[in-house]
């Protein structure tokens, strides 16, 4: 179990900006635009956004890899610019893909290398490496080269590497990208174990199912700006104005007429016919769903239901479908 941090929130970001380019006629790209975010100790926090939203840039600033253009970021009260050594002792970083692994070395050699960088030697190093290999289910493959590992095995080794220094804060950047469903499920189980140990996890993803399954809270980010921070269930209530009404057993002639009439109602965003004889109506105003239900019932349609949006639908309403992958 990790001891609680005495120095305030695990992660605290205020007015953080990161700008790329802007010199020698190159266009300025704002990756982070005045981000404010506080993550308490022991929370699994999801940063949910499409590719290019600023998720990885934020992780790189928090891990001291990138300097902020302006604003402040701190880990357990330690500033990422002025106290980088303390921050690096507190964090572990896990990236998706194969970045950070030496594929021609064995799993044991990879972890031994990283443990040595943390100052471990001799018996301490061997014990730490053995413990992590066992925990990640890699003990039987410890002597094999990483180049022969599956994607799931590589990600487990990534997580083991991130835990070498026994970090209080883990930054997981798209950790399940490219994994098959079984490997992704195993990885999520490991994240749950990290939460139980009291570690703080910042998980970046564009997989709604992953965020919904793992996170205590979720922050929506797009184009370098934070749009909302809520618990996954609260996000759907936050967007209660977005409702869906579904009708079935609608005769084709009636359905054709209703599509036009429903489309003219204030607050109706979209109307579409669904097979075999249904209608789906999406609304974007708080009082639109009752009007839709009234029109359908008055027309003699009795098989109707309202559907609460899930996290995926919340996200698509707020940001749209750019770069989104639905991980169901």
Secondary structure, DSSP 8 states (H G I E B T S, - for coil): -----SSS-SEEEEEEEEEE--STT---EEEEEEEEEEE-TT-EEEEE--TTSSHHHHHHHHTTSS--SEEEEEETTEETTT-HHHHHHHEEEEESTTTT--TTSBHHHHHHHHHHHTT--HHHHHHHHHHHHHHTT-GGGTTSBGGG--HHHHHHHHHHHHHTT--SEEEEESTTTT--HHHHHHHHHHHHHHHHTT-EEEEEESBHHHHHHH-SEEEEEETTEEEEEE-HHHHHHHTTT-EEEEE-S--HHHHHHHHHHHHTSTTEEEEEEETTTEEEEEE-STTHHHHHHHHHHHTT---EEEE---HHHHHHHHT-STT-B---
